[in-house]
Amino acid sequence: FLKQSDASSHSVIGGAGELFAIRTLLFESLPQDCLLDDLEISWQVIRKGYRIAYAPSALATESASANLHEESKRKIRMAAGAYQFLDRHSLKDLFFVSPSYAMQFMFRKWFRWVLAPIFLFLLLLGTIGLIFFETSGTLLTYFAWILGGFWSSVLIGWGLQQAGIRISWLEAPFYFLFMHYCQIRGWFRYRFGKQPSAWEKSERASLP
């Protein structure tokens, strides 16, 4: 849905590696240390004045990661690649080449990669503050209940995941937090040069 919406607005932001085709003349060799090649190739296409369309009839079949550890390999590498891309291509550069693409990128990627981890850290500090410091007022009480509900649902989602029970709406808060945990780890791995450019293949669950 998101990729179809992007394409309807202007262009898909980044092609999916398993379902991605471009014109040969648009391809450029990538730096050997490139971590997120599908996004980098997509930017090459946009930079040349083209757009990336969405093909809803294209199909690929892949199984989910075997477990959370295997899934974290993928997400940490993707996060490290995201921060590498931000280092090499500023929002100013994107706006200079294509304001439409830059707006899409900013709202769909930049805010999530840059601001979401900061807001989650502040959310954690707020929770600690409400636990250890006396609070008063209706608004703070409601906020405390909301935070309590969120962290409780995270623990429930984690427990269900460990038990192999799939209830998507209960797993969503946990997966949301897990995704941003991997995002932060990816930032550290990129900053300290710990992320190799070669893919470390994740083990997959068996297809039904």
NORSUL-V190421 format. One record per residue. N is the residue number from 1. RES is the residue in one small letter. PHI is phi in degrees with one decimal (NA if undefined). PSI is psi in whole degrees, -180 to 180 (999 if undefined). D_FIRST is the distance of its C-alpha to the first C-alpha in Angstrom with 2 decimals. Layout:
N_RES_PHI_PSI_D_FIRST / N_RES_PHI_PSI_D_FIRST
This chain:
1_f_NA_-43_0.00 / 2_l_-65.3_-44_3.80 / 3_k_-67.2_-37_5.55 / 4_q_-65.7_-39_5.12 / 5_s_-65.8_-41_6.06 / 6_d_-59.0_-47_8.57 / 7_a_-63.7_-37_9.92 / 8_s_-68.1_-33_10.47 / 9_s_-75.9_-50_12.25 / 10_h_-157.5_-64_14.25 / 11_s_-156.8_150_13.23 / 12_v_-60.6_135_11.06 / 13_i_-70.4_-47_12.99 / 14_g_-143.6_129_13.87 / 15_g_-68.0_150_13.78 / 16_a_-81.6_127_13.50 / 17_g_-53.9_-35_17.20 / 18_e_-81.8_-10_17.25 / 19_l_-140.0_67_15.41 / 20_f_-142.6_123_16.74 / 21_a_-136.7_137_19.33 / 22_i_-133.5_165_21.05 / 23_r_-66.5_138_24.27 / 24_t_-56.8_-39_27.28 / 25_l_-66.5_-16_28.90 / 26_l_-88.6_-11_26.14 / 27_f_-81.6_139_26.62 / 28_e_-124.9_149_28.90 / 29_s_-61.9_140_30.41 / 30_l_-91.6_152_28.89 / 31_p_-58.2_145_31.13 / 32_q_-63.1_-25_32.37 / 33_d_-94.6_12_31.22 / 34_c_-64.5_130_27.56 / 35_l_-99.5_-30_25.41 / 36_l_-124.2_77_21.83 / 37_d_-66.3_-36_22.34 / 38_d_-66.3_-37_18.86 / 39_l_-70.9_-40_18.28 / 40_e_-64.1_-43_21.89 / 41_i_-65.3_-39_21.63 / 42_s_-60.1_-41_18.56 / 43_w_-65.7_-35_20.77 / 44_q_-57.9_-42_23.57 / 45_v_-64.5_-47_21.65 / 46_i_-63.8_-40_20.77 / 47_r_-62.9_-25_24.35 / 48_k_-90.1_7_25.77 / 49_g_91.1_9_24.17 / 50_y_-101.0_177_21.47 / 51_r_-131.0_164_17.69 / 52_i_-108.6_120_15.09 / 53_a_-86.7_165_13.20 / 54_y_-108.0_131_10.18 / 55_a_-111.4_94_11.67 / 56_p_-65.4_-20_9.67 / 57_s_-87.2_-7_13.10 / 58_a_-71.9_135_13.87 / 59_l_-128.1_143_14.53 / 60_a_-141.2_149_15.99 / 61_t_-120.6_125_17.65 / 62_e_-147.5_148_18.61 / 63_s_-88.8_163_19.99 / 64_a_-72.6_164_19.48 / 65_s_-60.4_150_22.11 / 66_a_-63.9_-33_25.43 / 67_n_-161.3_-179_25.75 / 68_l_-63.9_-38_24.95 / 69_h_-61.3_-44_27.42 / 70_e_-67.5_-37_25.81 / 71_e_-67.0_-35_22.32 / 72_s_-64.8_-31_23.93 / 73_k_-56.8_-47_25.22 / 74_r_-63.9_-50_21.80 / 75_k_-69.8_-36_20.53 / 76_i_-66.4_-43_23.87 / 77_r_-62.6_-44_24.03 / 78_m_-62.5_-39_20.56 / 79_a_-65.8_-43_21.67 / 80_a_-59.7_-41_24.98 / 81_g_-65.3_-35_23.38 / 82_a_-62.4_-44_21.30 / 83_y_-71.5_-31_24.61 / 84_q_-63.0_-43_26.36 / 85_f_-62.6_-43_23.92 / 86_l_-62.9_-36_24.50 / 87_d_-65.7_-37_28.22 / 88_r_-91.3_-19_28.28 / 89_h_-137.3_100_26.06 / 90_s_-74.2_162_26.57 / 91_l_-59.3_-35_24.50 / 92_k_-60.2_-43_27.53 / 93_d_-62.8_-43_27.26 / 94_l_-64.0_-43_23.61 / 95_f_-66.3_-34_24.50 / 96_f_-65.0_-39_27.53 / 97_v_-81.1_-48_25.69 / 98_s_-151.5_98_22.56 / 99_p_-57.5_-37_22.18 / 100_s_-63.8_-48_18.75 / 101_y_-64.3_-40_17.43 / 102_a_-63.0_-39_19.50 / 103_m_-64.5_-44_18.05 / 104_q_-60.7_-47_14.46 / 105_f_-61.3_-42_15.96 / 106_m_-63.2_-47_18.06 / 107_f_-78.3_-29_15.57 / 108_r_-94.3_-27_12.88 / 109_k_-122.2_-56_15.55 / 110_w_-59.1_-48_19.10 / 111_f_-59.7_-42_19.15 / 112_r_-69.8_-42_17.73 / 113_w_-73.0_-35_20.07 / 114_v_-97.3_-46_23.07 / 115_l_-92.6_-36_23.14 / 116_a_-58.1_-46_21.42 / 117_p_-60.9_-35_24.17 / 118_i_-66.4_-45_26.80 / 119_f_-64.8_-37_25.60 / 120_l_-66.7_-37_25.49 / 121_f_-63.5_-42_29.03 / 122_l_-64.8_-36_30.14 / 123_l_-62.8_-41_28.71 / 124_l_-64.5_-43_30.82 / 125_l_-61.8_-40_33.84 / 126_g_-63.3_-40_33.41 / 127_t_-63.2_-46_33.42 / 128_i_-61.0_-42_36.56 / 129_g_-61.3_-42_38.16 / 130_l_-69.8_-27_37.69 / 131_i_-77.5_-43_39.16 / 132_f_-98.9_-11_42.19 / 133_f_-120.4_141_43.08 / 134_e_-65.8_133_44.29 / 135_t_-124.0_155_41.99 / 136_s_-145.2_157_42.74 / 137_g_109.0_143_41.06 / 138_t_-62.2_-42_38.60 / 139_l_-62.4_-45_35.64 / 140_l_-65.1_-35_36.29 / 141_t_-64.2_-47_36.74 / 142_y_-60.6_-42_33.37 / 143_f_-63.1_-40_31.80 / 144_a_-63.0_-41_33.68 / 145_w_-65.1_-40_32.42 / 146_i_-63.8_-46_28.78 / 147_l_-63.6_-43_29.33 / 148_g_-60.6_-42_31.26 / 149_g_-64.1_-40_28.56 / 150_f_-63.9_-52_25.94 / 151_w_-66.2_-32_28.24 / 152_s_-66.0_-42_29.38 / 153_s_-66.6_-32_25.92 / 154_v_-62.7_-46_25.45 / 155_l_-64.8_-39_28.72 / 156_i_-64.7_-44_27.88 / 157_g_-61.6_-40_24.58 / 158_w_-64.1_-44_26.60 / 159_g_-62.6_-42_29.27 / 160_l_-64.7_-39_27.00 / 161_q_-64.1_-42_25.43 / 162_q_-66.2_-31_29.00 / 163_a_-85.0_-6_30.06 / 164_g_76.1_21_27.30 / 165_i_-97.8_125_26.14 / 166_r_-103.7_104_22.42 / 167_i_-128.6_98_21.49 / 168_s_-57.8_-43_17.97 / 169_w_-70.4_-21_18.43 / 170_l_-87.3_-26_21.70 / 171_e_-79.2_-23_20.49 / 172_a_-56.6_-48_17.73 / 173_p_-60.7_-41_20.36 / 174_f_-63.8_-46_22.16 / 175_y_-64.7_-36_19.25 / 176_f_-59.3_-46_18.32 / 177_l_-69.6_-41_21.97 / 178_f_-60.0_-42_22.25 / 179_m_-60.1_-43_19.46 / 180_h_-77.5_-27_21.36 / 181_y_-61.6_-44_24.63 / 182_c_-65.3_-35_23.59 / 183_q_-61.4_-44_22.52 / 184_i_-66.6_-42_26.07 / 185_r_-62.7_-37_27.71 / 186_g_-63.2_-39_25.95 / 187_w_-61.4_-46_27.38 / 188_f_-64.9_-41_30.82 / 189_r_-65.1_-37_30.67 / 190_y_-71.7_-46_29.82 / 191_r_-61.3_-35_32.41 / 192_f_-100.4_14_35.13 / 193_g_64.0_31_34.42 / 194_k_-97.0_-2_33.80 / 195_q_-99.9_110_30.63 / 196_p_-70.3_154_31.63 / 197_s_-77.5_-22_29.71 / 198_a_-76.7_138_30.01 / 199_w_-66.6_137_27.33 / 200_e_-99.4_107_28.61 / 201_k_-63.2_133_27.08 / 202_s_-87.9_142_25.73 / 203_e_-69.5_141_27.03 / 204_r_-112.5_150_24.61 / 205_a_-71.6_156_24.94 / 206_s_-68.7_140_26.13 / 207_l_-71.9_142_23.77 / 208_p_-67.8_999_24.54
